[in-house]
C-alpha cells in the first residue's frame, strides 16, 4: 500500500536533523582555533608552520563571522522582546 501522506514523511525526515545553534558552533570553532594556534608553535619546519598559519587565519575568519551572527541573533531577540512588551503595554 502506498503512503497516504508522503509529505508528512518528508517533513519528519527534514526535521529529524535540526541544525545546531550559533553559540555551539562558535564554541567548537574557538576550540579549533586554539588547536591550530598550538600547532603553529609545534611545527617542525617553516613549510608546516606556514600551513598551520593559513589554517589559523581561515578558522579565525570563520570564528569572526560566527561571532557577528551570534551577536546579531541576541540583539534581534532583545529587540523582538522589547517590541512584544511595548505592544502588550500600549
N, CA and C atoms as an extended XYZ file, in Angstrom:
270
Properties=species:S:1:pos:R:3:atomname:S:1:resname:S:1:resid:I:1 pbc="F F F"
N         0.841       -1.179        0.000 N   UNK     1
C         0.000        0.000        0.000 CA  UNK     1
C         0.889        1.246        0.000 C   UNK     1
N         0.544        2.204       -0.795 N   UNK     2
C         1.315        3.449       -0.895 CA  UNK     2
C         1.085        4.308        0.346 C   UNK     2
N         2.049        5.114        0.622 N   UNK     3
C         1.949        6.028        1.753 CA  UNK     3
C         0.871        7.067        1.465 C   UNK     3
N        -0.102        7.180        2.367 N   UNK     4
C        -1.224        8.095        2.164 CA  UNK     4
C        -0.809        9.564        2.320 C   UNK     4
N         0.207        9.823        3.137 N   UNK     5
C         0.674       11.186        3.386 CA  UNK     5
C         2.196       11.264        3.199 C   UNK     5
N         2.668       11.251        1.965 N   UNK     6
C         4.118       11.270        1.763 CA  UNK     6
C         4.774       12.572        2.224 C   UNK     6
N         4.030       13.668        2.216 N   UNK     7
C         4.616       14.941        2.634 CA  UNK     7
C         4.941       14.922        4.119 C   UNK     7
N         4.136       14.202        4.927 N   UNK     8
C         4.420       14.113        6.354 CA  UNK     8
C         5.711       13.339        6.605 C   UNK     8
N         5.940       12.306        5.833 N   UNK     9
C         7.179       11.543        5.968 CA  UNK     9
C         8.375       12.399        5.590 C   UNK     9
N         8.255       13.167        4.519 N   UNK    10
C         9.353       14.050        4.117 CA  UNK    10
C         9.601       15.134        5.156 C   UNK    10
N         8.524       15.676        5.723 N   UNK    11
C         8.656       16.705        6.753 CA  UNK    11
C         9.333       16.143        7.992 C   UNK    11
N         8.929       14.962        8.420 N   UNK    12
C         9.539       14.338        9.592 CA  UNK    12
C        11.019       14.077        9.354 C   UNK    12
N        11.377       13.653        8.163 N   UNK    13
C        12.773       13.408        7.837 CA  UNK    13
C        13.572       14.710        7.847 C   UNK    13
N        12.981       15.775        7.334 N   UNK    14
C        13.671       17.061        7.298 CA  UNK    14
C        13.884       17.627        8.692 C   UNK    14
N        12.926       17.423        9.589 N   UNK    15
C        13.023       17.959       10.940 CA  UNK    15
C        13.882       17.109       11.870 C   UNK    15
N        14.205       15.892       11.437 N   UNK    16
C        14.972       14.990       12.286 CA  UNK    16
C        16.380       15.534       12.581 C   UNK    16
N        17.029       16.072       11.577 N   UNK    17
C        18.382       16.592       11.738 CA  UNK    17
C        18.333       18.110       11.801 C   UNK    17
N        18.075       18.625       12.998 N   UNK    18
C        17.995       20.071       13.170 CA  UNK    18
C        19.410       20.643       13.233 C   UNK    18
N        19.596       21.840       12.682 N   UNK    19
C        20.922       22.453       12.756 CA  UNK    19
C        21.232       22.905       14.180 C   UNK    19
N        22.518       22.978       14.495 N   UNK    20
C        22.920       23.461       15.814 CA  UNK    20
C        22.760       24.962       15.903 C   UNK    20
N        22.902       25.483       17.081 N   UNK    21
C        22.780       26.926       17.234 CA  UNK    21
C        24.142       27.601       17.036 C   UNK    21
N        24.105       28.910       16.874 N   UNK    22
C        25.326       29.653       16.593 CA  UNK    22
C        26.303       29.624       17.763 C   UNK    22
N        25.797       29.653       18.979 N   UNK    23
C        26.684       29.642       20.138 CA  UNK    23
C        27.485       28.340       20.196 C   UNK    23
N        26.838       27.238       19.896 N   UNK    24
C        27.528       25.944       19.892 CA  UNK    24
C        28.579       25.900       18.787 C   UNK    24
N        28.242       26.388       17.620 N   UNK    25
C        29.206       26.420       16.512 CA  UNK    25
C        30.375       27.335       16.857 C   UNK    25
N        30.090       28.439       17.530 N   UNK    26
C        31.163       29.360       17.929 CA  UNK    26
C        32.108       28.711       18.931 C   UNK    26
N        31.578       27.966       19.881 N   UNK    27
C        32.423       27.281       20.867 CA  UNK    27
C        33.323       26.246       20.201 C   UNK    27
N        32.769       25.492       19.268 N   UNK    28
C        33.569       24.475       18.577 CA  UNK    28
C        34.647       25.117       17.710 C   UNK    28
N        34.284       26.212       17.052 N   UNK    29
C        35.256       26.901       16.215 CA  UNK    29
C        36.368       27.494       17.067 C   UNK    29
N        36.038       27.976       18.258 N   UNK    30
C        37.055       28.503       19.165 CA  UNK    30
C        38.033       27.395       19.572 C   UNK    30
N        37.515       26.212       19.822 N   UNK    31
C        38.383       25.091       20.194 CA  UNK    31
C        39.347       24.756       19.053 C   UNK    31
N        38.861       24.772       17.824 N   UNK    32
C        39.717       24.508       16.666 CA  UNK    32
C        40.734       25.629       16.501 C   UNK    32
N        40.333       26.852       16.762 N   UNK    33
C        41.242       27.990       16.670 CA  UNK    33
C        42.390       27.843       17.669 C   UNK    33
N        42.078       27.451       18.882 N   UNK    34
C        43.121       27.231       19.891 CA  UNK    34
C        44.052       26.094       19.478 C   UNK    34
N        43.493       25.044       18.920 N   UNK    35
C        44.296       23.903       18.485 CA  UNK    35
C        45.264       24.299       17.365 C   UNK    35
N        44.768       25.037       16.397 N   UNK    36
C        45.653       25.442       15.299 CA  UNK    36
C        46.744       26.384       15.791 C   UNK    36
N        46.436       27.220       16.763 N   UNK    37
C        47.461       28.105       17.329 CA  UNK    37
C        48.571       27.294       17.998 C   UNK    37
N        48.181       26.256       18.718 N   UNK    38
C        49.181       25.387       19.358 CA  UNK    38
C        50.046       24.689       18.315 C   UNK    38
N        49.424       24.253       17.232 N   UNK    39
C        50.159       23.534       16.194 CA  UNK    39
C        51.168       24.430       15.471 C   UNK    39
N        50.910       25.726       15.424 N   UNK    40
C        51.878       26.636       14.804 CA  UNK    40
C        53.204       26.566       15.562 C   UNK    40
N        53.131       26.569       16.888 N   UNK    41
C        54.347       26.504       17.709 CA  UNK    41
C        55.011       25.144       17.676 C   UNK    41
N        54.264       24.099       17.373 N   UNK    42
C        54.815       22.749       17.352 CA  UNK    42
C        55.350       22.340       15.987 C   UNK    42
N        55.189       23.199       14.984 N   UNK    43
C        55.620       22.851       13.629 CA  UNK    43
C        57.130       22.646       13.590 C   UNK    43
N        57.542       21.643       12.831 N   UNK    44
C        58.959       21.292       12.782 CA  UNK    44
C        59.731       22.089       11.734 C   UNK    44
N        59.078       22.535       10.689 N   UNK    45
C        59.776       23.333        9.680 CA  UNK    45
C        58.884       24.494        9.236 C   UNK    45
N        59.458       25.392        8.463 N   UNK    46
C        58.721       26.600        8.072 CA  UNK    46
C        57.552       26.297        7.139 C   UNK    46
N        57.662       25.261        6.327 N   UNK    47
C        56.563       24.910        5.429 CA  UNK    47
C        55.349       24.430        6.221 C   UNK    47
N        55.590       23.590        7.199 N   UNK    48
C        54.491       23.111        8.052 CA  UNK    48
C        53.909       24.255        8.869 C   UNK    48
N        54.779       25.134        9.349 N   UNK    49
C        54.311       26.282       10.123 CA  UNK    49
C        53.434       27.196        9.248 C   UNK    49
N        53.821       27.400        8.005 N   UNK    50
C        53.046       28.225        7.087 CA  UNK    50
C        51.652       27.619        6.860 C   UNK    50
N        51.585       26.306        6.746 N   UNK    51
C        50.288       25.635        6.561 CA  UNK    51
C        49.384       25.850        7.770 C   UNK    51
N        49.963       25.753        8.969 N   UNK    52
C        49.161       25.954       10.172 CA  UNK    52
C        48.733       27.412       10.323 C   UNK    52
N        49.583       28.333        9.900 N   UNK    53
C        49.204       29.754        9.952 CA  UNK    53
C        48.029       30.016        9.010 C   UNK    53
N        48.071       29.459        7.816 N   UNK    54
C        46.952       29.619        6.879 CA  UNK    54
C        45.672       29.013        7.439 C   UNK    54
N        45.792       27.850        8.067 N   UNK    55
C        44.618       27.220        8.683 CA  UNK    55
C        44.074       28.100        9.808 C   UNK    55
N        44.989       28.667       10.582 N   UNK    56
C        44.594       29.539       11.691 CA  UNK    56
C        43.826       30.756       11.171 C   UNK    56
N        44.328       31.364       10.096 N   UNK    57
C        43.670       32.541        9.526 CA  UNK    57
C        42.275       32.191        9.019 C   UNK    57
N        42.137       31.049        8.371 N   UNK    58
C        40.824       30.639        7.857 CA  UNK    58
C        39.836       30.387        8.992 C   UNK    58
N        40.294       29.702       10.031 N   UNK    59
C        39.407       29.418       11.170 CA  UNK    59
C        39.057       30.716       11.901 C   UNK    59
N        40.027       31.631       12.000 N   UNK    60
C        39.756       32.914       12.661 CA  UNK    60
C        38.703       33.705       11.900 C   UNK    60
N        38.750       33.671       10.579 N   UNK    61
C        37.732       34.366        9.778 CA  UNK    61
C        36.357       33.738        9.992 C   UNK    61
N        36.309       32.422       10.058 N   UNK    62
C        35.032       31.743       10.321 CA  UNK    62
C        34.509       32.096       11.704 C   UNK    62
N        35.407       32.143       12.687 N   UNK    63
C        35.012       32.489       14.045 CA  UNK    63
C        34.440       33.908       14.093 C   UNK    63
N        35.070       34.824       13.375 N   UNK    64
C        34.594       36.206       13.369 CA  UNK    64
C        33.179       36.285       12.792 C   UNK    64
N        32.927       35.557       11.728 N   UNK    65
C        31.578       35.555       11.136 CA  UNK    65
C        30.560       34.940       12.098 C   UNK    65
N        30.943       33.853       12.767 N   UNK    66
C        30.029       33.229       13.733 CA  UNK    66
C        29.754       34.162       14.901 C   UNK    66
N        30.783       34.861       15.364 N   UNK    67
C        30.625       35.785       16.483 CA  UNK    67
C        29.654       36.907       16.104 C   UNK    67
N        29.823       37.450       14.906 N   UNK    68
C        28.920       38.501       14.441 CA  UNK    68
C        27.491       37.984       14.334 C   UNK    68
N        27.322       36.793       13.792 N   UNK    69
C        25.989       36.223       13.659 CA  UNK    69
C        25.338       35.967       14.999 C   UNK    69
N        26.108       35.458       15.943 N   UNK    70
C        25.582       35.183       17.281 CA  UNK    70
C        25.197       36.481       17.978 C   UNK    70
N        26.021       37.505       17.812 N   UNK    71
C        25.720       38.794       18.432 CA  UNK    71
C        24.459       39.416       17.818 C   UNK    71
N        24.339       39.323       16.499 N   UNK    72
C        23.147       39.856       15.842 CA  UNK    72
C        21.893       39.100       16.266 C   UNK    72
N        22.038       37.786       16.446 N   UNK    73
C        20.892       36.988       16.880 CA  UNK    73
C        20.425       37.418       18.268 C   UNK    73
N        21.366       37.668       19.175 N   UNK    74
C        20.980       38.078       20.531 CA  UNK    74
C        20.382       39.484       20.525 C   UNK    74
N        20.917       40.372       19.700 N   UNK    75
C        20.344       41.713       19.605 CA  UNK    75
C        18.931       41.671       19.037 C   UNK    75
N        18.725       40.854       18.029 N   UNK    76
C        17.397       40.721       17.436 CA  UNK    76
C        16.403       40.171       18.453 C   UNK    76
N        16.826       39.213       19.255 N   UNK    77
C        15.941       38.664       20.286 CA  UNK    77
C        15.560       39.748       21.292 C   UNK    77
N        16.499       40.614       21.644 N   UNK    78
C        16.219       41.710       22.570 CA  UNK    78
C        15.225       42.694       21.970 C   UNK    78
N        15.421       43.023       20.703 N   UNK    79
C        14.508       43.956       20.027 CA  UNK    79
C        13.116       43.350       19.934 C   UNK    79
N        13.021       42.075       19.598 N   UNK    80
C        11.720       41.421       19.497 CA  UNK    80
C        11.015       41.378       20.841 C   UNK    80
N        11.760       41.105       21.905 N   UNK    81
C        11.160       41.077       23.240 CA  UNK    81
C        10.666       42.456       23.650 C   UNK    81
N        11.447       43.481       23.345 N   UNK    82
C        11.044       44.850       23.662 CA  UNK    82
C         9.806       45.239       22.876 C   UNK    82
N         9.774       44.896       21.607 N   UNK    83
C         8.617       45.203       20.768 CA  UNK    83
C         7.367       44.489       21.278 C   UNK    83
N         7.515       43.253       21.673 N   UNK    84
C         6.378       42.497       22.200 CA  UNK    84
C         5.863       43.139       23.485 C   UNK    84
N         6.777       43.542       24.370 N   UNK    85
C         6.402       44.194       25.629 CA  UNK    85
C         5.675       45.498       25.374 C   UNK    85
N         6.193       46.277       24.424 N   UNK    86
C         5.561       47.574       24.097 CA  UNK    86
C         4.173       47.381       23.514 C   UNK    86
N         3.991       46.376       22.705 N   UNK    87
C         2.663       46.102       22.126 CA  UNK    87
C         1.680       45.696       23.201 C   UNK    87
N         2.148       44.909       24.177 N   UNK    88
C         1.257       44.470       25.258 CA  UNK    88
C         0.877       45.619       26.174 C   UNK    88
N         1.809       46.561       26.366 N   UNK    89
C         1.548       47.707       27.254 CA  UNK    89
C         0.620       48.740       26.603 C   UNK    89
N         0.814       48.938       25.305 N   UNK    90
C         0.113       50.040       24.666 CA  UNK    90
C        -1.036       49.663       23.856 C   UNK    90
